[in-house]
Amino acid sequence: MPMTLGSTTFDPFATSVCERHEEVGGRRERVIEIAGVIAGLPSEGAIHDALDAILNEASSEEYSVALSVRAGRRMFVRRAEFVRNVSAEALTGAFELTLSARDPFEESTALHSVAWPISASGADLDLDTSGNAAANLAIALTAVGTIVSPTFTDGERAIAYNGTLSAGDVLWFDGSAGAATLNGVDVLPYVFGVFPQLDPEGATLTYTDDAASSHAANVAVEYRDRWW
């Protein structure tokens, strides 16, 4: 699969890529350097247009465009630097594009979604991933009956909502964003613990709630594989 940045697909025979990890402000960041040649266009203006299209794919401020270096994986990047060199006589252009990804991990373009009907406190769900890094989980719980203090744990980390849900209420835990909502309203101040994760070797997710609960809910677990 050719490398892509937003809607731009790079010619694998005319493009090279180099990746490295750096410490930026006390956190890890991935830097991607792409170098390529533009040829076969009818005019110098067409070459500049092609280079402008590459330049404009990535914002210099926001990590908002998807870069896929490997098939089925993506990172969200911003533009750090862009250098162009155009030869009018030879009708060729060259570029060096430097991108940075705040999150140094790649994630799968495919989103895994697992349905998990709950009928008892202590219910388990086995999950696995093809990545080599821990995957963040998003958990949506739709209450079928009254649910009191629902909790999810991977055996090491646990997240709990200190409250009561009525039938039809939807509780959303978003491990990637570190957010929690109930029917779309922020309830993070009423949430305690650490968001569960899916480790590379797999994990068993366990649901528990208060004895006063109906223990009846429909849960959907979503995640993307991640690679270091």
Secondary structure by P-SEA (a helix, b strand, c coil): ccccccccccccccbbbbbbccccccbbbbbbbbbbcccccccaaaaaaaaaaaaaccccccccbbbbccccbbbbbbbcbbbbbbbccccbbbbbbbbbbcccbbbbcbbbbbbbbbcccbbbbbbbbccccbbbbbbbbbbcccccbbbbbcccbbbbbcccccccbbbbbbccccbbbccccccccccbbbbbbbcccbbbbbbbbcccccccbbbbbbbbbbcc
